[in-house]
Amino acid sequence: MISQPSRHCTVELQALPSRIGQVRRIVSAQLRYWHLDPLIDPAALGVTELLTNVHRHAQPDKLCTVEIELLLDRLTVSVHDHDPRLPEVREADPTATCGRGLAMVAAVSESWGVRPDGESGKVVWFTLPAPAPAVAVPVRPPYDTARETTRRHSVDGRRPEHAPARSAVAG
């Protein structure tokens, strides 16, 4: 039995710098809507890095699809593009200004990977553990406050008699 249904969101785009920021905001808004606020920063960072790789390296075009899916206790973010070449994880030169994207994705995610997608294309993905749902706070306190109050104000332990209401207004 599945206790929580699957949640899914897909965005198709050209991986251009102006679009990458828009998709980051879409992913953030979707996670906020799903009440997954703790995942916004790592998911936004990861999707930004993957889309930047599509922008910089994918051929023949920059068309790609971003998918985010929450299934049970795991959020998966994936980027599909039309370039069959798989990314290479290289040791980044400490003085280099680029080349650390996949290392950053690996650092913020629970797991990540890449797989061929059909005859032309690939999918690069990463997962994040969903936070445990908040524990429900009981609506009623664990004891009956009315009964406790009655006992506190009763001299002999019996229920006090009802007193008639009085008005503070003279007359």
Chimera marker file (.cmm) of the C-alpha trace (Angstrom):
<marker_set name="trace">
<marker id="1" x="0.000" y="0.000" z="0.000" r="1" g="1" b="0" radius="0.5"/>
<marker id="2" x="1.344" y="3.426" z="-0.927" r="1" g="1" b="0" radius="0.5"/>
<marker id="3" x="0.801" y="5.925" z="1.855" r="1" g="1" b="0" radius="0.5"/>
<marker id="4" x="1.552" y="8.970" z="-0.290" r="1" g="1" b="0" radius="0.5"/>
<marker id="5" x="0.715" y="9.275" z="-3.982" r="1" g="1" b="0" radius="0.5"/>
<marker id="6" x="3.325" y="10.140" z="-6.573" r="1" g="1" b="0" radius="0.5"/>
<marker id="7" x="3.738" y="13.822" z="-7.363" r="1" g="1" b="0" radius="0.5"/>
<marker id="8" x="5.168" y="14.767" z="-10.734" r="1" g="1" b="0" radius="0.5"/>
<marker id="9" x="6.077" y="17.981" z="-12.594" r="1" g="1" b="0" radius="0.5"/>
<marker id="10" x="7.611" y="18.351" z="-16.075" r="1" g="1" b="0" radius="0.5"/>
<marker id="11" x="9.049" y="21.444" z="-17.786" r="1" g="1" b="0" radius="0.5"/>
<marker id="12" x="10.284" y="21.548" z="-21.407" r="1" g="1" b="0" radius="0.5"/>
<marker id="13" x="12.713" y="24.294" z="-22.352" r="1" g="1" b="0" radius="0.5"/>
<marker id="14" x="15.673" y="25.514" z="-24.350" r="1" g="1" b="0" radius="0.5"/>
<marker id="15" x="18.592" y="25.486" z="-21.891" r="1" g="1" b="0" radius="0.5"/>
<marker id="16" x="19.454" y="29.157" z="-22.309" r="1" g="1" b="0" radius="0.5"/>
<marker id="17" x="20.754" y="31.264" z="-19.399" r="1" g="1" b="0" radius="0.5"/>
<marker id="18" x="17.492" y="33.218" z="-19.108" r="1" g="1" b="0" radius="0.5"/>
<marker id="19" x="15.443" y="30.018" z="-19.000" r="1" g="1" b="0" radius="0.5"/>
<marker id="20" x="17.630" y="28.330" z="-16.380" r="1" g="1" b="0" radius="0.5"/>
<marker id="21" x="16.664" y="30.947" z="-13.773" r="1" g="1" b="0" radius="0.5"/>
<marker id="22" x="12.988" y="30.540" z="-14.671" r="1" g="1" b="0" radius="0.5"/>
<marker id="23" x="13.143" y="26.764" z="-14.236" r="1" g="1" b="0" radius="0.5"/>
<marker id="24" x="14.929" y="27.180" z="-10.904" r="1" g="1" b="0" radius="0.5"/>
<marker id="25" x="12.019" y="29.369" z="-9.730" r="1" g="1" b="0" radius="0.5"/>
<marker id="26" x="9.464" y="26.846" z="-11.073" r="1" g="1" b="0" radius="0.5"/>
<marker id="27" x="11.168" y="23.980" z="-9.217" r="1" g="1" b="0" radius="0.5"/>
<marker id="28" x="11.324" y="26.067" z="-6.024" r="1" g="1" b="0" radius="0.5"/>
<marker id="29" x="7.637" y="27.004" z="-6.270" r="1" g="1" b="0" radius="0.5"/>
<marker id="30" x="6.616" y="23.390" z="-6.932" r="1" g="1" b="0" radius="0.5"/>
<marker id="31" x="8.558" y="22.125" z="-3.913" r="1" g="1" b="0" radius="0.5"/>
<marker id="32" x="7.036" y="24.870" z="-1.773" r="1" g="1" b="0" radius="0.5"/>
<marker id="33" x="3.574" y="23.794" z="-3.003" r="1" g="1" b="0" radius="0.5"/>
<marker id="34" x="4.378" y="20.196" z="-2.019" r="1" g="1" b="0" radius="0.5"/>
<marker id="35" x="5.538" y="21.452" z="1.433" r="1" g="1" b="0" radius="0.5"/>
<marker id="36" x="9.121" y="20.322" z="0.760" r="1" g="1" b="0" radius="0.5"/>
<marker id="37" x="10.785" y="23.612" z="1.670" r="1" g="1" b="0" radius="0.5"/>
<marker id="38" x="13.980" y="21.959" z="3.054" r="1" g="1" b="0" radius="0.5"/>
<marker id="39" x="14.674" y="20.544" z="-0.434" r="1" g="1" b="0" radius="0.5"/>
<marker id="40" x="14.415" y="23.852" z="-2.308" r="1" g="1" b="0" radius="0.5"/>
<marker id="41" x="18.075" y="24.895" z="-2.065" r="1" g="1" b="0" radius="0.5"/>
<marker id="42" x="19.704" y="21.561" z="-2.981" r="1" g="1" b="0" radius="0.5"/>
<marker id="43" x="17.159" y="20.902" z="-5.761" r="1" g="1" b="0" radius="0.5"/>
<marker id="44" x="17.584" y="24.406" z="-7.205" r="1" g="1" b="0" radius="0.5"/>
<marker id="45" x="21.371" y="24.092" z="-7.119" r="1" g="1" b="0" radius="0.5"/>
<marker id="46" x="21.294" y="20.647" z="-8.727" r="1" g="1" b="0" radius="0.5"/>
<marker id="47" x="18.874" y="21.564" z="-11.515" r="1" g="1" b="0" radius="0.5"/>
<marker id="48" x="20.895" y="24.728" z="-12.230" r="1" g="1" b="0" radius="0.5"/>
<marker id="49" x="24.087" y="22.700" z="-12.622" r="1" g="1" b="0" radius="0.5"/>
<marker id="50" x="22.450" y="20.088" z="-14.870" r="1" g="1" b="0" radius="0.5"/>
<marker id="51" x="20.820" y="22.729" z="-17.084" r="1" g="1" b="0" radius="0.5"/>
<marker id="52" x="24.096" y="24.638" z="-17.315" r="1" g="1" b="0" radius="0.5"/>
<marker id="53" x="25.737" y="21.441" z="-18.580" r="1" g="1" b="0" radius="0.5"/>
<marker id="54" x="23.048" y="21.127" z="-21.269" r="1" g="1" b="0" radius="0.5"/>
<marker id="55" x="23.588" y="24.781" z="-22.236" r="1" g="1" b="0" radius="0.5"/>
<marker id="56" x="27.374" y="24.399" z="-22.442" r="1" g="1" b="0" radius="0.5"/>
<marker id="57" x="27.764" y="20.904" z="-23.878" r="1" g="1" b="0" radius="0.5"/>
<marker id="58" x="24.612" y="19.426" z="-25.462" r="1" g="1" b="0" radius="0.5"/>
<marker id="59" x="24.412" y="19.003" z="-29.231" r="1" g="1" b="0" radius="0.5"/>
<marker id="60" x="22.626" y="19.148" z="-31.683" r="1" g="1" b="0" radius="0.5"/>
<marker id="61" x="20.266" y="21.460" z="-29.774" r="1" g="1" b="0" radius="0.5"/>
<marker id="62" x="19.624" y="22.817" z="-26.295" r="1" g="1" b="0" radius="0.5"/>
<marker id="63" x="16.074" y="21.441" z="-26.007" r="1" g="1" b="0" radius="0.5"/>
<marker id="64" x="15.626" y="19.490" z="-22.792" r="1" g="1" b="0" radius="0.5"/>
<marker id="65" x="13.038" y="18.333" z="-20.279" r="1" g="1" b="0" radius="0.5"/>
<marker id="66" x="13.268" y="18.757" z="-16.514" r="1" g="1" b="0" radius="0.5"/>
<marker id="67" x="11.244" y="16.351" z="-14.392" r="1" g="1" b="0" radius="0.5"/>
<marker id="68" x="10.770" y="16.379" z="-10.656" r="1" g="1" b="0" radius="0.5"/>
<marker id="69" x="8.991" y="13.502" z="-9.000" r="1" g="1" b="0" radius="0.5"/>
<marker id="70" x="8.239" y="12.753" z="-5.385" r="1" g="1" b="0" radius="0.5"/>
<marker id="71" x="7.647" y="9.071" z="-4.840" r="1" g="1" b="0" radius="0.5"/>
<marker id="72" x="7.217" y="7.924" z="-1.251" r="1" g="1" b="0" radius="0.5"/>
<marker id="73" x="10.202" y="9.394" z="0.612" r="1" g="1" b="0" radius="0.5"/>
<marker id="74" x="12.418" y="10.315" z="-2.341" r="1" g="1" b="0" radius="0.5"/>
<marker id="75" x="12.542" y="13.348" z="-4.653" r="1" g="1" b="0" radius="0.5"/>
<marker id="76" x="14.105" y="12.663" z="-8.055" r="1" g="1" b="0" radius="0.5"/>
<marker id="77" x="15.157" y="15.530" z="-10.303" r="1" g="1" b="0" radius="0.5"/>
<marker id="78" x="16.148" y="14.605" z="-13.861" r="1" g="1" b="0" radius="0.5"/>
<marker id="79" x="17.179" y="16.435" z="-17.017" r="1" g="1" b="0" radius="0.5"/>
<marker id="80" x="16.686" y="14.755" z="-20.415" r="1" g="1" b="0" radius="0.5"/>
<marker id="81" x="18.535" y="16.120" z="-23.458" r="1" g="1" b="0" radius="0.5"/>
<marker id="82" x="19.145" y="15.009" z="-27.062" r="1" g="1" b="0" radius="0.5"/>
<marker id="83" x="22.923" y="14.533" z="-26.843" r="1" g="1" b="0" radius="0.5"/>
<marker id="84" x="23.918" y="10.858" z="-26.469" r="1" g="1" b="0" radius="0.5"/>
<marker id="85" x="27.369" y="11.740" z="-25.092" r="1" g="1" b="0" radius="0.5"/>
<marker id="86" x="27.559" y="10.954" z="-21.383" r="1" g="1" b="0" radius="0.5"/>
<marker id="87" x="29.127" y="13.535" z="-19.065" r="1" g="1" b="0" radius="0.5"/>
<marker id="88" x="32.585" y="12.914" z="-17.688" r="1" g="1" b="0" radius="0.5"/>
<marker id="89" x="33.355" y="13.616" z="-14.064" r="1" g="1" b="0" radius="0.5"/>
<marker id="90" x="36.842" y="15.081" z="-13.969" r="1" g="1" b="0" radius="0.5"/>
<marker id="91" x="39.071" y="16.293" z="-11.186" r="1" g="1" b="0" radius="0.5"/>
<marker id="92" x="38.659" y="20.063" z="-11.238" r="1" g="1" b="0" radius="0.5"/>
<marker id="93" x="41.726" y="22.252" z="-11.245" r="1" g="1" b="0" radius="0.5"/>
<marker id="94" x="41.672" y="24.266" z="-7.981" r="1" g="1" b="0" radius="0.5"/>
<marker id="95" x="42.059" y="27.498" z="-9.977" r="1" g="1" b="0" radius="0.5"/>
<marker id="96" x="39.464" y="26.627" z="-12.634" r="1" g="1" b="0" radius="0.5"/>
<marker id="97" x="36.253" y="28.644" z="-12.746" r="1" g="1" b="0" radius="0.5"/>
<marker id="98" x="34.178" y="25.776" z="-14.141" r="1" g="1" b="0" radius="0.5"/>
<marker id="99" x="34.080" y="21.989" z="-14.189" r="1" g="1" b="0" radius="0.5"/>
<marker id="100" x="32.654" y="21.366" z="-10.726" r="1" g="1" b="0" radius="0.5"/>
<marker id="101" x="28.951" y="21.019" z="-11.572" r="1" g="1" b="0" radius="0.5"/>
<marker id="102" x="28.592" y="17.255" z="-11.241" r="1" g="1" b="0" radius="0.5"/>
<marker id="103" x="30.793" y="17.242" z="-8.128" r="1" g="1" b="0" radius="0.5"/>
<marker id="104" x="28.427" y="19.792" z="-6.567" r="1" g="1" b="0" radius="0.5"/>
<marker id="105" x="25.398" y="17.702" z="-7.572" r="1" g="1" b="0" radius="0.5"/>
<marker id="106" x="27.055" y="14.679" z="-5.943" r="1" g="1" b="0" radius="0.5"/>
<marker id="107" x="27.788" y="16.711" z="-2.799" r="1" g="1" b="0" radius="0.5"/>
<marker id="108" x="24.217" y="17.955" z="-2.241" r="1" g="1" b="0" radius="0.5"/>
<marker id="109" x="22.334" y="14.829" z="-3.325" r="1" g="1" b="0" radius="0.5"/>
<marker id="110" x="21.738" y="11.417" z="-1.845" r="1" g="1" b="0" radius="0.5"/>
<marker id="111" x="22.598" y="9.765" z="-5.170" r="1" g="1" b="0" radius="0.5"/>
<marker id="112" x="22.984" y="10.739" z="-8.808" r="1" g="1" b="0" radius="0.5"/>
<marker id="113" x="23.623" y="9.117" z="-12.153" r="1" g="1" b="0" radius="0.5"/>
<marker id="114" x="23.310" y="9.186" z="-15.901" r="1" g="1" b="0" radius="0.5"/>
<marker id="115" x="21.727" y="6.771" z="-18.361" r="1" g="1" b="0" radius="0.5"/>
<marker id="116" x="21.247" y="6.673" z="-22.121" r="1" g="1" b="0" radius="0.5"/>
<marker id="117" x="17.745" y="7.664" z="-23.237" r="1" g="1" b="0" radius="0.5"/>
<marker id="118" x="16.748" y="5.866" z="-26.411" r="1" g="1" b="0" radius="0.5"/>
<marker id="119" x="18.996" y="6.061" z="-29.450" r="1" g="1" b="0" radius="0.5"/>
<marker id="120" x="19.854" y="9.702" z="-29.073" r="1" g="1" b="0" radius="0.5"/>
<marker id="121" x="19.907" y="11.405" z="-25.747" r="1" g="1" b="0" radius="0.5"/>
<marker id="122" x="20.553" y="10.874" z="-22.090" r="1" g="1" b="0" radius="0.5"/>
<marker id="123" x="19.066" y="11.487" z="-18.669" r="1" g="1" b="0" radius="0.5"/>
<marker id="124" x="21.113" y="12.917" z="-15.819" r="1" g="1" b="0" radius="0.5"/>
<marker id="125" x="19.364" y="12.624" z="-12.456" r="1" g="1" b="0" radius="0.5"/>
<marker id="126" x="19.831" y="13.067" z="-8.729" r="1" g="1" b="0" radius="0.5"/>
<marker id="127" x="17.793" y="12.164" z="-5.656" r="1" g="1" b="0" radius="0.5"/>
<marker id="128" x="17.130" y="13.919" z="-2.383" r="1" g="1" b="0" radius="0.5"/>
<marker id="129" x="15.556" y="12.331" z="0.708" r="1" g="1" b="0" radius="0.5"/>
<marker id="130" x="12.187" y="13.885" z="1.493" r="1" g="1" b="0" radius="0.5"/>
<marker id="131" x="11.904" y="15.234" z="5.031" r="1" g="1" b="0" radius="0.5"/>
<marker id="132" x="9.768" y="13.210" z="7.411" r="1" g="1" b="0" radius="0.5"/>
<marker id="133" x="6.253" y="14.619" z="7.698" r="1" g="1" b="0" radius="0.5"/>
<marker id="134" x="5.633" y="16.712" z="10.780" r="1" g="1" b="0" radius="0.5"/>
<marker id="135" x="4.186" y="14.845" z="13.737" r="1" g="1" b="0" radius="0.5"/>
<marker id="136" x="0.576" y="15.823" z="14.269" r="1" g="1" b="0" radius="0.5"/>
<marker id="137" x="0.017" y="17.816" z="17.448" r="1" g="1" b="0" radius="0.5"/>
<marker id="138" x="-3.026" y="16.598" z="19.399" r="1" g="1" b="0" radius="0.5"/>
<marker id="139" x="-5.920" y="19.034" z="19.343" r="1" g="1" b="0" radius="0.5"/>
<marker id="140" x="-6.861" y="18.224" z="22.948" r="1" g="1" b="0" radius="0.5"/>
<marker id="141" x="-4.317" y="18.234" z="25.727" r="1" g="1" b="0" radius="0.5"/>
<marker id="142" x="-3.561" y="14.789" z="27.169" r="1" g="1" b="0" radius="0.5"/>
<marker id="143" x="-5.668" y="15.522" z="30.266" r="1" g="1" b="0" radius="0.5"/>
<marker id="144" x="-9.057" y="17.141" z="30.766" r="1" g="1" b="0" radius="0.5"/>
<marker id="145" x="-8.297" y="20.715" z="31.853" r="1" g="1" b="0" radius="0.5"/>
<marker id="146" x="-11.921" y="21.383" z="32.816" r="1" g="1" b="0" radius="0.5"/>
<marker id="147" x="-11.907" y="18.479" z="35.258" r="1" g="1" b="0" radius="0.5"/>
<marker id="148" x="-8.501" y="19.538" z="36.642" r="1" g="1" b="0" radius="0.5"/>
<marker id="149" x="-9.766" y="23.099" z="37.143" r="1" g="1" b="0" radius="0.5"/>
<marker id="150" x="-12.873" y="21.822" z="38.934" r="1" g="1" b="0" radius="0.5"/>
<marker id="151" x="-10.785" y="19.738" z="41.290" r="1" g="1" b="0" radius="0.5"/>
<marker id="152" x="-8.483" y="22.625" z="42.006" r="1" g="1" b="0" radius="0.5"/>
<marker id="153" x="-11.312" y="24.977" z="42.967" r="1" g="1" b="0" radius="0.5"/>
<marker id="154" x="-13.438" y="22.505" z="44.890" r="1" g="1" b="0" radius="0.5"/>
<marker id="155" x="-12.710" y="22.410" z="48.606" r="1" g="1" b="0" radius="0.5"/>
<marker id="156" x="-14.056" y="18.938" z="49.331" r="1" g="1" b="0" radius="0.5"/>
<marker id="157" x="-13.462" y="17.291" z="45.937" r="1" g="1" b="0" radius="0.5"/>
<marker id="158" x="-17.127" y="17.519" z="44.960" r="1" g="1" b="0" radius="0.5"/>
<marker id="159" x="-18.320" y="19.463" z="42.013" r="1" g="1" b="0" radius="0.5"/>
<marker id="160" x="-19.079" y="23.103" z="42.950" r="1" g="1" b="0" radius="0.5"/>
<marker id="161" x="-22.650" y="24.261" z="42.564" r="1" g="1" b="0" radius="0.5"/>
<marker id="162" x="-23.573" y="26.499" z="39.695" r="1" g="1" b="0" radius="0.5"/>
<marker id="163" x="-23.539" y="30.179" z="40.668" r="1" g="1" b="0" radius="0.5"/>
<marker id="164" x="-25.956" y="32.583" z="38.967" r="1" g="1" b="0" radius="0.5"/>
<marker id="165" x="-24.450" y="35.061" z="36.542" r="1" g="1" b="0" radius="0.5"/>
<marker id="166" x="-24.026" y="38.622" z="37.769" r="1" g="1" b="0" radius="0.5"/>
<marker id="167" x="-23.795" y="41.769" z="35.760" r="1" g="1" b="0" radius="0.5"/>
<marker id="168" x="-21.074" y="44.314" z="36.322" r="1" g="1" b="0" radius="0.5"/>
<marker id="169" x="-23.530" y="47.043" z="35.317" r="1" g="1" b="0" radius="0.5"/>
<marker id="170" x="-25.432" y="48.649" z="38.210" r="1" g="1" b="0" radius="0.5"/>
<marker id="171" x="-29.143" y="48.563" z="38.013" r="1" g="1" b="0" radius="0.5"/>
<link id1="1" id2="2" r="1" g="1" b="0" radius="0.2"/>
<link id1="2" id2="3" r="1" g="1" b="0" radius="0.2"/>
<link id1="3" id2="4" r="1" g="1" b="0" radius="0.2"/>
<link id1="4" id2="5" r="1" g="1" b="0" radius="0.2"/>
<link id1="5" id2="6" r="1" g="1" b="0" radius="0.2"/>
<link id1="6" id2="7" r="1" g="1" b="0" radius="0.2"/>
<link id1="7" id2="8" r="1" g="1" b="0" radius="0.2"/>
<link id1="8" id2="9" r="1" g="1" b="0" radius="0.2"/>
<link id1="9" id2="10" r="1" g="1" b="0" radius="0.2"/>
<link id1="10" id2="11" r="1" g="1" b="0" radius="0.2"/>
<link id1="11" id2="12" r="1" g="1" b="0" radius="0.2"/>
<link id1="12" id2="13" r="1" g="1" b="0" radius="0.2"/>
<link id1="13" id2="14" r="1" g="1" b="0" radius="0.2"/>
<link id1="14" id2="15" r="1" g="1" b="0" radius="0.2"/>
<link id1="15" id2="16" r="1" g="1" b="0" radius="0.2"/>
<link id1="16" id2="17" r="1" g="1" b="0" radius="0.2"/>
<link id1="17" id2="18" r="1" g="1" b="0" radius="0.2"/>
<link id1="18" id2="19" r="1" g="1" b="0" radius="0.2"/>
<link id1="19" id2="20" r="1" g="1" b="0" radius="0.2"/>
<link id1="20" id2="21" r="1" g="1" b="0" radius="0.2"/>
<link id1="21" id2="22" r="1" g="1" b="0" radius="0.2"/>
<link id1="22" id2="23" r="1" g="1" b="0" radius="0.2"/>
<link id1="23" id2="24" r="1" g="1" b="0" radius="0.2"/>
<link id1="24" id2="25" r="1" g="1" b="0" radius="0.2"/>
<link id1="25" id2="26" r="1" g="1" b="0" radius="0.2"/>
<link id1="26" id2="27" r="1" g="1" b="0" radius="0.2"/>
<link id1="27" id2="28" r="1" g="1" b="0" radius="0.2"/>
<link id1="28" id2="29" r="1" g="1" b="0" radius="0.2"/>
<link id1="29" id2="30" r="1" g="1" b="0" radius="0.2"/>
<link id1="30" id2="31" r="1" g="1" b="0" radius="0.2"/>
<link id1="31" id2="32" r="1" g="1" b="0" radius="0.2"/>
<link id1="32" id2="33" r="1" g="1" b="0" radius="0.2"/>
<link id1="33" id2="34" r="1" g="1" b="0" radius="0.2"/>
<link id1="34" id2="35" r="1" g="1" b="0" radius="0.2"/>
<link id1="35" id2="36" r="1" g="1" b="0" radius="0.2"/>
<link id1="36" id2="37" r="1" g="1" b="0" radius="0.2"/>
<link id1="37" id2="38" r="1" g="1" b="0" radius="0.2"/>
<link id1="38" id2="39" r="1" g="1" b="0" radius="0.2"/>
<link id1="39" id2="40" r="1" g="1" b="0" radius="0.2"/>
<link id1="40" id2="41" r="1" g="1" b="0" radius="0.2"/>
<link id1="41" id2="42" r="1" g="1" b="0" radius="0.2"/>
<link id1="42" id2="43" r="1" g="1" b="0" radius="0.2"/>
<link id1="43" id2="44" r="1" g="1" b="0" radius="0.2"/>
<link id1="44" id2="45" r="1" g="1" b="0" radius="0.2"/>
<link id1="45" id2="46" r="1" g="1" b="0" radius="0.2"/>
<link id1="46" id2="47" r="1" g="1" b="0" radius="0.2"/>
<link id1="47" id2="48" r="1" g="1" b="0" radius="0.2"/>
<link id1="48" id2="49" r="1" g="1" b="0" radius="0.2"/>
<link id1="49" id2="50" r="1" g="1" b="0" radius="0.2"/>
<link id1="50" id2="51" r="1" g="1" b="0" radius="0.2"/>
<link id1="51" id2="52" r="1" g="1" b="0" radius="0.2"/>
<link id1="52" id2="53" r="1" g="1" b="0" radius="0.2"/>
<link id1="53" id2="54" r="1" g="1" b="0" radius="0.2"/>
<link id1="54" id2="55" r="1" g="1" b="0" radius="0.2"/>
<link id1="55" id2="56" r="1" g="1" b="0" radius="0.2"/>
<link id1="56" id2="57" r="1" g="1" b="0" radius="0.2"/>
<link id1="57" id2="58" r="1" g="1" b="0" radius="0.2"/>
<link id1="58" id2="59" r="1" g="1" b="0" radius="0.2"/>
<link id1="59" id2="60" r="1" g="1" b="0" radius="0.2"/>
<link id1="60" id2="61" r="1" g="1" b="0" radius="0.2"/>
<link id1="61" id2="62" r="1" g="1" b="0" radius="0.2"/>
<link id1="62" id2="63" r="1" g="1" b="0" radius="0.2"/>
<link id1="63" id2="64" r="1" g="1" b="0" radius="0.2"/>
<link id1="64" id2="65" r="1" g="1" b="0" radius="0.2"/>
<link id1="65" id2="66" r="1" g="1" b="0" radius="0.2"/>
<link id1="66" id2="67" r="1" g="1" b="0" radius="0.2"/>
<link id1="67" id2="68" r="1" g="1" b="0" radius="0.2"/>
<link id1="68" id2="69" r="1" g="1" b="0" radius="0.2"/>
<link id1="69" id2="70" r="1" g="1" b="0" radius="0.2"/>
<link id1="70" id2="71" r="1" g="1" b="0" radius="0.2"/>
<link id1="71" id2="72" r="1" g="1" b="0" radius="0.2"/>
<link id1="72" id2="73" r="1" g="1" b="0" radius="0.2"/>
<link id1="73" id2="74" r="1" g="1" b="0" radius="0.2"/>
<link id1="74" id2="75" r="1" g="1" b="0" radius="0.2"/>
<link id1="75" id2="76" r="1" g="1" b="0" radius="0.2"/>
<link id1="76" id2="77" r="1" g="1" b="0" radius="0.2"/>
<link id1="77" id2="78" r="1" g="1" b="0" radius="0.2"/>
<link id1="78" id2="79" r="1" g="1" b="0" radius="0.2"/>
<link id1="79" id2="80" r="1" g="1" b="0" radius="0.2"/>
<link id1="80" id2="81" r="1" g="1" b="0" radius="0.2"/>
<link id1="81" id2="82" r="1" g="1" b="0" radius="0.2"/>
<link id1="82" id2="83" r="1" g="1" b="0" radius="0.2"/>
<link id1="83" id2="84" r="1" g="1" b="0" radius="0.2"/>
<link id1="84" id2="85" r="1" g="1" b="0" radius="0.2"/>
<link id1="85" id2="86" r="1" g="1" b="0" radius="0.2"/>
<link id1="86" id2="87" r="1" g="1" b="0" radius="0.2"/>
<link id1="87" id2="88" r="1" g="1" b="0" radius="0.2"/>
<link id1="88" id2="89" r="1" g="1" b="0" radius="0.2"/>
<link id1="89" id2="90" r="1" g="1" b="0" radius="0.2"/>
<link id1="90" id2="91" r="1" g="1" b="0" radius="0.2"/>
<link id1="91" id2="92" r="1" g="1" b="0" radius="0.2"/>
<link id1="92" id2="93" r="1" g="1" b="0" radius="0.2"/>
<link id1="93" id2="94" r="1" g="1" b="0" radius="0.2"/>
<link id1="94" id2="95" r="1" g="1" b="0" radius="0.2"/>
<link id1="95" id2="96" r="1" g="1" b="0" radius="0.2"/>
<link id1="96" id2="97" r="1" g="1" b="0" radius="0.2"/>
<link id1="97" id2="98" r="1" g="1" b="0" radius="0.2"/>
<link id1="98" id2="99" r="1" g="1" b="0" radius="0.2"/>
<link id1="99" id2="100" r="1" g="1" b="0" radius="0.2"/>
<link id1="100" id2="101" r="1" g="1" b="0" radius="0.2"/>
<link id1="101" id2="102" r="1" g="1" b="0" radius="0.2"/>
<link id1="102" id2="103" r="1" g="1" b="0" radius="0.2"/>
<link id1="103" id2="104" r="1" g="1" b="0" radius="0.2"/>
<link id1="104" id2="105" r="1" g="1" b="0" radius="0.2"/>
<link id1="105" id2="106" r="1" g="1" b="0" radius="0.2"/>
<link id1="106" id2="107" r="1" g="1" b="0" radius="0.2"/>
<link id1="107" id2="108" r="1" g="1" b="0" radius="0.2"/>
<link id1="108" id2="109" r="1" g="1" b="0" radius="0.2"/>
<link id1="109" id2="110" r="1" g="1" b="0" radius="0.2"/>
<link id1="110" id2="111" r="1" g="1" b="0" radius="0.2"/>
<link id1="111" id2="112" r="1" g="1" b="0" radius="0.2"/>
<link id1="112" id2="113" r="1" g="1" b="0" radius="0.2"/>
<link id1="113" id2="114" r="1" g="1" b="0" radius="0.2"/>
<link id1="114" id2="115" r="1" g="1" b="0" radius="0.2"/>
<link id1="115" id2="116" r="1" g="1" b="0" radius="0.2"/>
<link id1="116" id2="117" r="1" g="1" b="0" radius="0.2"/>
<link id1="117" id2="118" r="1" g="1" b="0" radius="0.2"/>
<link id1="118" id2="119" r="1" g="1" b="0" radius="0.2"/>
<link id1="119" id2="120" r="1" g="1" b="0" radius="0.2"/>
<link id1="120" id2="121" r="1" g="1" b="0" radius="0.2"/>
<link id1="121" id2="122" r="1" g="1" b="0" radius="0.2"/>
<link id1="122" id2="123" r="1" g="1" b="0" radius="0.2"/>
<link id1="123" id2="124" r="1" g="1" b="0" radius="0.2"/>
<link id1="124" id2="125" r="1" g="1" b="0" radius="0.2"/>
<link id1="125" id2="126" r="1" g="1" b="0" radius="0.2"/>
<link id1="126" id2="127" r="1" g="1" b="0" radius="0.2"/>
<link id1="127" id2="128" r="1" g="1" b="0" radius="0.2"/>
<link id1="128" id2="129" r="1" g="1" b="0" radius="0.2"/>
<link id1="129" id2="130" r="1" g="1" b="0" radius="0.2"/>
<link id1="130" id2="131" r="1" g="1" b="0" radius="0.2"/>
<link id1="131" id2="132" r="1" g="1" b="0" radius="0.2"/>
<link id1="132" id2="133" r="1" g="1" b="0" radius="0.2"/>
<link id1="133" id2="134" r="1" g="1" b="0" radius="0.2"/>
<link id1="134" id2="135" r="1" g="1" b="0" radius="0.2"/>
<link id1="135" id2="136" r="1" g="1" b="0" radius="0.2"/>
<link id1="136" id2="137" r="1" g="1" b="0" radius="0.2"/>
<link id1="137" id2="138" r="1" g="1" b="0" radius="0.2"/>
<link id1="138" id2="139" r="1" g="1" b="0" radius="0.2"/>
<link id1="139" id2="140" r="1" g="1" b="0" radius="0.2"/>
<link id1="140" id2="141" r="1" g="1" b="0" radius="0.2"/>
<link id1="141" id2="142" r="1" g="1" b="0" radius="0.2"/>
<link id1="142" id2="143" r="1" g="1" b="0" radius="0.2"/>
<link id1="143" id2="144" r="1" g="1" b="0" radius="0.2"/>
<link id1="144" id2="145" r="1" g="1" b="0" radius="0.2"/>
<link id1="145" id2="146" r="1" g="1" b="0" radius="0.2"/>
<link id1="146" id2="147" r="1" g="1" b="0" radius="0.2"/>
<link id1="147" id2="148" r="1" g="1" b="0" radius="0.2"/>
<link id1="148" id2="149" r="1" g="1" b="0" radius="0.2"/>
<link id1="149" id2="150" r="1" g="1" b="0" radius="0.2"/>
<link id1="150" id2="151" r="1" g="1" b="0" radius="0.2"/>
<link id1="151" id2="152" r="1" g="1" b="0" radius="0.2"/>
<link id1="152" id2="153" r="1" g="1" b="0" radius="0.2"/>
<link id1="153" id2="154" r="1" g="1" b="0" radius="0.2"/>
<link id1="154" id2="155" r="1" g="1" b="0" radius="0.2"/>
<link id1="155" id2="156" r="1" g="1" b="0" radius="0.2"/>
<link id1="156" id2="157" r="1" g="1" b="0" radius="0.2"/>
<link id1="157" id2="158" r="1" g="1" b="0" radius="0.2"/>
<link id1="158" id2="159" r="1" g="1" b="0" radius="0.2"/>
<link id1="159" id2="160" r="1" g="1" b="0" radius="0.2"/>
<link id1="160" id2="161" r="1" g="1" b="0" radius="0.2"/>
<link id1="161" id2="162" r="1" g="1" b="0" radius="0.2"/>
<link id1="162" id2="163" r="1" g="1" b="0" radius="0.2"/>
<link id1="163" id2="164" r="1" g="1" b="0" radius="0.2"/>
<link id1="164" id2="165" r="1" g="1" b="0" radius="0.2"/>
<link id1="165" id2="166" r="1" g="1" b="0" radius="0.2"/>
<link id1="166" id2="167" r="1" g="1" b="0" radius="0.2"/>
<link id1="167" id2="168" r="1" g="1" b="0" radius="0.2"/>
<link id1="168" id2="169" r="1" g="1" b="0" radius="0.2"/>
<link id1="169" id2="170" r="1" g="1" b="0" radius="0.2"/>
<link id1="170" id2="171" r="1" g="1" b="0" radius="0.2"/>
</marker_set>
